[in-house]
Amino acid sequence: MTQTYLLEWMDLTVTSTLNPSKTDLTMISPIQSREIIEKANEQTFFIQSQFTIQVFSLTKEKQIKILVGNYYSTLLFLLDKITEINNSNDLYRDSLKEVTTTLISCLNELIIFIESRFANYLTAPFQIVERKTTSPIVMNGFSGKVLCKLSTDQTALILRASDELKILISKSMNHLFKTIVPFLSTPNKADLSYNAMRSKAYVFEERDKQIAIETLERMIKQIKEY
């Protein structure tokens, strides 16, 4: 049975729509940029749910390994490509920069999804370690800081909960963020503002709340397996 290529939209967007060698990026309007951002977020959730269905529709381990490996390799390729575009001088407007950083975040989320849910089916587990140590996102000059794979909004939620439950005890929530945040970086930002992150702990999207919850649930599962 032929399965649908779930990365079709992501692939086309990265390799064609946002590729300066194929598209005149000045023709992409702010409205179109916003539409791409919304579509990227929608696709991220869609791909995760449908990919899981595709995996469990297969009965042979070899078939699953091929499927998981192909998607993982493609995601890494697309991440490298969009990162290259993001770092180029062809993005003239903030709206386009937001598009590329959103796609970087979405692709990272999908990669982490495969690494956490289907690592056993990756034919070369060392690829995961290699990605974490050689990816331009991870090694983008963030020396001396701890790279947090969550967004600032998601990290803010976890720090807020840790403060309110007295898991991390500090003089105040402001002091907690001021002490910890300067030592963190995210895949998209090297220098984080503790004030900005603290404010995100109170003004956030439901999607960020759900990702934070899912991350904590994965941690609980991991601890149970120790």
C-alpha positions in Angstrom: 0.0 0.0 0.0 1.4 3.4 -1.0 1.5 5.8 1.9 1.0 9.6 1.7 4.2 11.7 1.8 3.4 13.7 5.0 6.2 16.2 4.5 5.1 17.3 1.0 4.0 20.8 2.1 7.1 21.3 4.4 9.4 20.0 1.7 7.9 22.3 -1.0 7.9 25.3 1.3 11.6 24.9 2.2 13.0 23.8 -1.1 11.0 26.0 -3.4 8.7 28.7 -1.8 11.4 30.1 0.5 14.4 29.1 -1.6 15.9 32.4 -2.9 17.4 30.6 -5.9 13.9 29.6 -7.1 11.6 32.3 -5.7 11.7 36.1 -5.6 11.3 36.4 -1.8 10.3 40.1 -2.2 7.1 38.9 -3.7 6.0 37.1 -0.5 3.7 39.5 1.3 3.3 39.8 5.1 -0.2 38.2 4.8 1.3 35.3 2.9 4.1 35.0 5.6 1.4 34.8 8.3 -0.4 32.1 6.3 2.8 30.1 6.0 3.4 30.3 9.7 -0.1 29.2 10.6 0.1 26.3 8.1 3.5 25.2 9.5 2.1 25.0 13.0 -1.0 23.0 11.7 1.2 20.7 9.7 3.5 20.0 12.7 0.6 18.5 14.6 -0.9 16.8 11.6 2.4 15.1 10.7 2.9 13.8 14.2 -0.5 12.2 14.4 -0.5 10.8 10.8 3.1 9.6 11.0 2.2 7.5 14.1 -0.7 6.0 12.2 1.5 5.2 9.3 4.1 3.5 11.5 1.5 1.3 13.3 -0.1 0.3 10.1 3.1 -1.6 9.2 3.6 -5.1 10.4 7.3 -5.7 9.6 10.0 -4.1 11.6 12.2 -3.6 8.5 9.4 -1.6 6.9 9.1 0.6 10.0 12.8 1.2 10.1 12.8 2.3 6.5 9.9 4.6 7.0 11.3 6.2 10.2 14.8 6.5 8.7 13.6 8.2 5.5 11.5 10.7 7.4 14.3 11.4 9.9 16.8 12.0 7.2 14.4 14.2 5.3 13.7 16.3 8.3 17.4 16.8 9.0 17.9 17.8 5.4 15.0 20.3 5.5 16.3 21.7 8.8 19.8 22.3 7.4 18.2 23.9 4.3 15.9 26.3 6.1 18.7 27.2 8.6 20.9 28.1 5.6 18.2 30.3 4.2 17.6 31.8 7.6 21.3 32.8 8.0 21.5 34.2 4.4 21.1 37.9 3.4 18.1 37.2 1.3 15.5 37.9 4.0 14.7 41.5 3.8 11.7 41.7 6.1 11.0 40.7 9.7 7.9 38.8 8.5 10.1 36.5 6.4 12.5 36.0 9.3 9.6 35.0 11.4 8.6 32.4 8.8 12.0 30.8 8.7 12.4 30.7 12.5 9.0 29.2 12.8 9.9 26.5 10.3 13.1 25.8 12.2 11.1 25.4 15.4 8.6 23.1 13.7 11.2 20.9 12.1 13.1 20.6 15.3 9.9 19.6 17.1 9.3 16.9 14.5 12.9 15.6 14.7 12.6 15.5 18.5 9.3 13.7 18.1 10.9 10.9 16.1 13.9 10.7 18.4 11.7 10.3 21.4 9.0 8.1 20.0 10.7 6.0 17.4 14.4 6.0 18.3 14.4 2.1 18.4 13.7 2.1 14.7 16.5 4.4 13.6 19.0 2.0 12.0 21.9 4.1 13.3 21.2 5.5 16.8 24.5 7.4 16.7 22.7 9.7 14.2 20.8 11.2 17.0 24.0 12.0 19.0 25.6 13.3 15.8 22.7 15.7 15.2 22.8 17.0 18.7 26.6 17.7 18.5 26.9 18.9 14.9 23.6 20.6 14.1 24.1 24.3 13.2 21.2 25.1 15.4 22.8 23.5 18.5 26.3 24.7 17.9 25.4 28.3 16.8 27.8 30.0 19.1 25.9 29.1 22.3 29.2 28.2 24.1 28.9 28.1 27.9 25.1 27.9 28.0 22.7 25.1 28.4 20.6 24.5 25.2 17.0 24.1 26.0 15.0 22.5 23.2 11.8 24.1 24.4 10.7 27.5 23.3 10.9 30.5 25.7 7.1 30.2 26.3 7.3 26.5 27.1 10.3 27.0 29.4 8.6 29.9 31.1 5.6 27.7 32.0 7.8 25.0 33.5 9.8 27.5 35.5 6.6 29.2 36.8 5.2 25.8 37.9 8.5 24.9 39.6 8.4 28.2 41.5 4.7 27.9 42.6 5.1 24.3 43.7 8.3 25.2 45.5 10.3 22.7 43.5 12.8 25.5 42.8 12.9 27.8 45.8 14.0 31.4 45.4 13.4 34.8 47.0 10.8 35.5 44.3 9.8 34.3 40.8 11.6 37.3 39.4 14.8 36.2 41.2 14.3 32.7 39.9 14.1 33.8 36.3 16.9 36.3 36.7 19.2 33.6 38.1 18.5 30.8 35.7 17.5 32.3 32.3 20.9 33.9 31.5 22.5 30.5 31.5 20.0 29.1 28.9 19.7 29.3 25.2 17.1 28.0 22.7 17.5 26.6 19.2 16.5 30.0 17.8 18.0 32.4 20.3 21.4 32.6 22.1 20.6 35.4 24.5 17.3 35.3 26.4 15.7 38.1 28.4 14.6 36.9 31.8 12.0 39.6 32.0 10.5 38.6 28.6 10.5 35.0 29.5 8.9 35.7 32.9 6.1 37.6 31.2 5.6 34.6 28.8 4.8 32.5 31.9 1.5 34.4 32.1 0.7 35.1 28.5 1.0 32.0 26.4 -0.7 30.0 23.7 -2.5 26.7 24.4 -0.1 25.0 22.0 2.8 25.9 24.2 1.0 24.7 27.3 0.3 21.3 25.6 4.0 20.9 24.5 5.2 21.7 28.1 2.8 19.1 29.4 3.8 16.5 26.9 7.5 17.1 27.7 6.9 16.6 31.4 5.0 13.4 30.7 7.9 12.1 28.6 10.2 12.9 31.6 7.9 11.0 33.9 7.9 8.0 31.6 11.7 8.1 31.3 12.2 8.2 35.1 9.8 5.3 35.5 12.1 3.3 33.2 15.2 3.8 35.4 
